[in-house]
Amino acid sequence: MTLADHVPTFGQYLLRKYGHRVHKLAIDAGFTCPNRDGSKGRGGCTFCNNASFSPNGRRPPPVATQLQAGREVIRKRTGARRYLAYFQAYTNTYADPTALERMYTGALDEPDVIGLSVGTRPDCVPEPVLDLLSGYRDRGYEVWLELGLQSAFDTTLERVNRGHGWAEYEQAVRSAHARGLPVCTHLIAGLPGETAGHSLRSLARVVDLGVEGLKLHPLHVVRNTRLARTWRDGQYRPWTQDEYVDLAAEVVRRTPSSVIFHRLTGTAPEPVLLAPLWCRRKWTVLNAIEARLADSWIPARQPPPDTIGP
């Protein structure tokens, strides 16, 4: 058995819908973030690697060049011939809609690109941007709006300096759904001050809104972040692999089968990753989650009872 036998994965969803493999091609389009440029704050989230961002020196290659590079890698690995342009780095709706349209359309002009997946913040999806994205979907493209929520608790979001709260996320989801746009929500397990119970409550609130997709991954401690200083001072303990695997399996069990998992773990580049080091081993973690889900003889371990506010 494989993980896909237990989890409705995005790859399997695309395979069933299109009859062949479709892969995402990650793009860094040179966006910034309102939590960095002073609109909402400076320095970004406490877990974000600020050293990897330089507004004056970071000049990514043209989108077409990045698509070609990703295309060559994917073709060698899986043989896929159709793709989604995944605008991944930073806040990919944080620009004038005219500029966004030029960038998105440029990616869709590639004959083998059949859609978009756009990663952004809940407070950066004004109506003109949602109208733009829904327009592509109305024309038959596969379009997903990926919202980085991370936690449904405003106290946590403030603690990690997100610069937005649950209210902005809820409004963004409702506005996207009003236009027929599917939403994939990002959640991070192991945020400072949170337990497994917090993650499960966040999941419940997100699922109640009717989102179509989820991404889950553990919190990474990476170099040149405020979180790294907290970790070095002994004020933050990363989760163990077993803790994360238990939580991920429980998230799958509690999620309606109609919700597609775009990701169940995540890695950080080895040169910048400080902790937990097990995050270097993507397939080890995924295999452990699959084993936990497949083990019908051992009930899923429940997280310890927590006192969690609404």
C-alpha positions as CSV (number, residue, x, y, z in Angstrom):
1,M,0.0,0.0,0.0
2,T,1.0,3.6,-0.5
3,L,0.2,6.9,1.2
4,A,-2.3,7.6,-1.6
5,D,-4.3,4.5,-0.5
6,H,-5.0,6.4,2.8
7,V,-4.9,10.0,1.8
8,P,-6.6,11.9,-1.1
9,T,-3.5,13.5,-2.6
10,F,-3.3,16.3,-5.0
11,G,-1.3,14.3,-7.5
12,Q,-4.0,11.6,-7.6
13,Y,-6.7,14.2,-7.9
14,L,-4.9,15.6,-11.0
15,L,-4.3,12.2,-12.4
16,R,-8.0,11.3,-12.2
17,K,-9.2,14.6,-13.6
18,Y,-6.8,14.8,-16.5
19,G,-6.0,11.1,-17.2
20,H,-2.2,11.7,-16.9
21,R,0.3,13.1,-14.5
22,V,0.3,16.8,-13.9
23,H,3.1,18.4,-11.8
24,K,3.6,21.8,-10.2
25,L,6.5,23.9,-11.4
26,A,7.6,26.2,-8.6
27,I,8.2,29.8,-9.5
28,D,9.9,32.7,-7.6
29,A,8.4,35.8,-9.3
30,G,10.3,38.3,-7.1
31,F,7.4,39.3,-4.9
32,T,7.9,40.8,-1.5
33,C,5.5,40.7,1.5
34,P,3.6,43.4,3.4
35,N,5.1,42.0,6.6
36,R,8.5,42.9,5.3
37,D,8.2,46.2,3.4
38,G,6.6,48.1,6.2
39,S,2.9,47.9,5.1
40,K,2.1,45.6,8.0
41,G,5.5,45.2,9.6
42,R,9.2,44.7,9.2
43,G,11.3,41.5,9.4
44,G,8.6,39.0,8.4
45,C,7.4,36.1,10.4
46,T,9.6,34.9,13.3
47,F,10.2,31.6,11.4
48,C,11.0,33.1,8.0
49,N,14.6,33.2,6.8
50,N,15.2,37.0,6.3
51,A,18.7,36.4,4.9
52,S,17.2,34.7,1.9
53,F,15.4,37.8,0.9
54,S,17.0,41.0,-0.5
55,P,14.7,43.5,-2.1
56,N,17.5,45.1,-4.0
57,G,19.6,42.1,-4.9
58,R,17.1,39.2,-5.3
59,R,16.5,39.0,-9.1
60,P,15.0,35.7,-10.0
61,P,15.2,34.4,-13.6
62,P,12.3,35.2,-15.9
63,V,9.2,33.0,-15.3
64,A,9.7,31.2,-18.7
65,T,13.3,30.3,-17.8
66,Q,12.2,28.9,-14.4
67,L,9.4,26.9,-16.0
68,Q,11.8,25.4,-18.5
69,A,14.3,24.4,-15.7
70,G,11.5,22.8,-13.7
71,R,10.1,21.1,-16.8
72,E,13.5,19.4,-17.5
73,V,13.7,18.1,-13.9
74,I,10.2,16.7,-13.8
75,R,10.4,15.1,-17.2
76,K,13.5,13.1,-16.2
77,R,11.9,12.1,-12.9
78,T,8.3,11.2,-13.8
79,G,7.8,11.8,-17.5
80,A,5.0,14.3,-16.9
81,R,4.2,16.5,-19.8
82,R,1.7,19.0,-18.4
83,Y,2.1,21.4,-15.5
84,L,0.7,23.9,-13.1
85,A,2.6,27.1,-12.7
86,Y,3.1,27.3,-8.9
87,F,3.7,30.9,-7.8
88,Q,5.3,30.0,-4.5
89,A,7.8,32.4,-3.0
90,Y,6.5,35.1,-0.7
91,T,3.2,36.9,-1.4
92,N,2.2,36.2,-5.0
93,T,-0.8,38.5,-5.2
94,Y,0.9,41.5,-3.7
95,A,1.1,43.7,-6.8
96,D,-1.1,45.7,-9.1
97,P,-3.7,43.5,-10.8
98,T,-2.4,44.6,-14.2
99,A,1.1,43.4,-13.4
100,L,-0.3,40.2,-11.9
101,E,-2.3,39.5,-15.1
102,R,0.8,40.0,-17.2
103,M,2.8,37.5,-15.1
104,Y,0.1,34.9,-14.7
105,T,-0.9,35.1,-18.4
106,G,2.7,34.8,-19.4
107,A,2.9,31.4,-17.6
108,L,-0.3,30.2,-19.0
109,D,0.9,31.1,-22.5
110,E,3.2,28.1,-22.3
111,P,1.4,25.3,-24.2
112,D,2.0,22.6,-21.6
113,V,0.9,24.8,-18.6
114,I,-2.7,24.1,-17.8
115,G,-3.3,26.2,-14.8
116,L,-2.0,28.2,-11.8
117,S,-1.5,27.6,-8.1
118,V,-1.0,30.9,-6.4
119,G,0.4,31.1,-2.8
120,T,-0.4,34.2,-0.8
121,R,-1.5,35.7,2.5
122,P,-5.2,36.0,3.5
123,D,-4.8,39.8,3.8
124,C,-3.5,40.2,0.2
125,V,-6.4,39.0,-1.9
126,P,-8.5,42.0,-2.8
127,E,-11.5,41.6,-5.1
128,P,-9.8,42.6,-8.3
129,V,-7.2,39.8,-7.8
130,L,-9.9,37.2,-7.0
131,D,-11.8,38.3,-10.1
132,L,-8.6,37.9,-12.2
133,L,-8.0,34.4,-10.9
134,S,-11.6,33.3,-11.2
135,G,-11.5,34.6,-14.8
136,Y,-8.8,32.1,-15.6
137,R,-10.8,29.3,-14.0
138,D,-13.9,30.3,-16.0
139,R,-11.8,29.9,-19.2
140,G,-11.1,26.3,-18.2
141,Y,-7.7,26.5,-16.5
142,E,-7.0,24.7,-13.2
143,V,-6.6,27.4,-10.6
144,W,-6.0,27.1,-6.9
145,L,-5.7,29.9,-4.3
146,E,-3.2,28.8,-1.6
147,L,-3.7,30.8,1.7
148,G,-1.0,30.7,4.3
149,L,-3.0,30.7,7.6
150,Q,-0.6,28.5,9.7
151,S,-2.8,28.7,12.8
152,A,-6.4,29.6,13.5
153,F,-5.4,31.2,16.8
154,D,-4.9,35.0,16.8
155,T,-2.6,34.8,19.8
156,T,-0.3,32.5,17.9
157,L,-0.4,34.6,14.8
158,E,0.6,37.6,16.8
159,R,3.3,35.7,18.6
160,V,4.9,34.7,15.3
161,N,4.4,38.2,13.8
162,R,2.1,37.1,11.0
163,G,0.5,40.6,10.6
164,H,-3.0,39.2,10.1
165,G,-5.6,37.2,12.0
166,W,-8.3,34.7,11.6
167,A,-10.9,37.3,10.4
168,E,-8.8,38.1,7.3
169,Y,-8.5,34.5,6.5
170,E,-12.2,33.8,6.9
171,Q,-13.1,36.7,4.6
172,A,-10.6,35.6,2.0
173,V,-12.0,32.1,1.9
174,R,-15.6,33.3,1.6
175,S,-14.7,35.8,-1.1
176,A,-12.8,33.1,-3.1
177,H,-15.7,30.6,-2.7
178,A,-18.2,33.2,-3.9
179,R,-16.2,33.2,-7.2
180,G,-15.9,29.5,-7.4
181,L,-12.2,29.5,-6.6
182,P,-11.0,26.4,-4.6
183,V,-8.8,27.2,-1.6
184,C,-5.8,25.2,-0.3
185,T,-5.0,26.3,3.3
186,H,-1.5,26.0,4.8
187,L,-1.2,24.9,8.4
188,I,2.1,24.6,10.5
189,A,2.3,22.1,13.3
190,G,4.6,22.9,16.3
191,L,4.3,26.7,16.4
192,P,5.6,28.3,19.6
193,G,3.0,27.9,22.4
194,E,0.9,25.4,20.5
195,T,0.2,21.7,21.1
196,A,-1.3,19.0,19.0
197,G,-4.7,20.1,20.4
198,H,-4.2,23.6,18.9
199,S,-3.4,22.1,15.5
200,L,-6.6,20.0,15.6
201,R,-8.7,22.9,16.6
202,S,-7.2,24.9,13.7
203,L,-8.0,22.1,11.4
204,A,-11.6,21.9,12.6
205,R,-12.1,25.7,12.0
206,V,-10.6,25.5,8.5
207,V,-12.7,22.4,7.5
208,D,-15.9,24.1,8.8
209,L,-15.3,26.8,6.2
210,G,-15.4,24.2,3.5
211,V,-11.9,24.5,2.0
212,E,-11.0,22.2,-0.8
213,G,-7.3,21.5,0.0
214,L,-4.8,21.4,2.9
215,K,-1.1,21.6,3.3
216,L,0.4,20.5,6.6
217,H,4.0,20.7,7.6
218,P,6.2,20.9,10.7
219,L,7.8,24.1,11.9
220,H,11.4,24.4,10.8
221,V,14.0,26.3,12.7
222,V,16.2,27.9,10.0
223,R,19.2,30.2,10.2
224,N,18.9,34.0,10.5
225,T,15.5,34.0,12.0
226,R,14.1,35.2,15.3
227,L,12.9,31.7,16.0
228,A,16.5,30.4,15.6
229,R,17.6,32.8,18.5
230,T,14.7,31.5,20.6
231,W,15.7,27.9,19.9
232,R,19.3,28.5,20.8
233,D,18.3,30.1,24.0
234,G,16.3,27.0,24.9
235,Q,13.0,28.7,24.8
236,Y,11.6,26.7,21.9
237,R,11.6,22.9,21.6
238,P,10.9,21.5,18.1
239,W,8.6,18.5,17.8
240,T,10.0,15.0,17.5
241,Q,9.3,13.0,14.4
242,D,6.9,10.7,16.3
243,E,5.0,13.7,17.6
244,Y,4.5,15.1,14.1
245,V,3.7,11.7,12.6
246,D,1.0,11.1,15.2
247,L,-0.5,14.6,14.6
248,A,-0.4,14.2,10.8
249,A,-2.2,10.8,10.9
250,E,-4.8,12.3,13.2
251,V,-5.3,15.2,10.9
252,V,-5.9,12.8,8.0
253,R,-8.4,10.8,10.1
254,R,-10.4,14.0,11.0
255,T,-10.5,15.5,7.6
256,P,-13.4,14.9,5.2
257,S,-12.4,12.7,2.3
258,S,-13.5,15.5,-0.1
259,V,-10.6,17.6,1.1
260,I,-7.4,17.1,-1.0
261,F,-4.0,17.0,0.7
262,H,-1.5,19.0,-1.3
263,R,1.2,18.3,1.3
264,L,1.7,16.2,4.5
265,T,5.1,17.3,5.4
266,G,7.9,19.7,4.3
267,T,11.6,20.0,4.2
268,A,14.0,22.9,4.5
269,P,17.3,23.2,2.6
270,E,20.1,21.4,4.6
271,P,22.5,24.4,4.7
272,V,19.9,26.6,6.5
273,L,18.0,24.0,8.5
274,L,18.9,24.0,12.2
275,A,16.2,21.8,13.7
276,P,14.5,19.4,13.8
277,L,17.0,17.5,11.7
278,W,14.5,14.8,10.8
279,C,12.9,17.4,8.5
280,R,15.7,16.6,6.0
281,R,14.1,13.2,5.4
282,K,10.9,13.8,3.5
283,W,10.2,10.2,2.5
284,T,11.1,8.8,5.8
285,V,8.4,11.0,7.4
286,L,5.8,10.3,4.7
287,N,6.4,6.5,5.0
288,A,6.0,6.8,8.8
289,I,2.7,8.6,8.3
290,E,1.5,5.9,5.9
291,A,2.5,3.2,8.3
292,R,0.6,4.9,11.2
293,L,-2.5,5.2,9.0
294,A,-2.2,1.6,7.8
295,D,-1.7,0.1,11.3
296,S,-5.3,-0.9,12.0
297,W,-4.4,-2.8,15.1
298,I,-3.1,0.1,17.1
299,P,-5.6,3.0,17.6
300,A,-4.4,6.4,16.7
301,R,-2.8,8.0,19.8
302,Q,-4.9,11.0,20.8
303,P,-3.1,14.2,21.7
304,P,-3.1,15.0,25.4
305,P,-6.1,17.1,26.6
306,D,-5.5,20.8,26.3
307,T,-7.2,23.8,27.6
308,I,-7.8,25.7,24.4
309,G,-9.9,28.9,24.0
310,P,-12.2,29.5,21.1
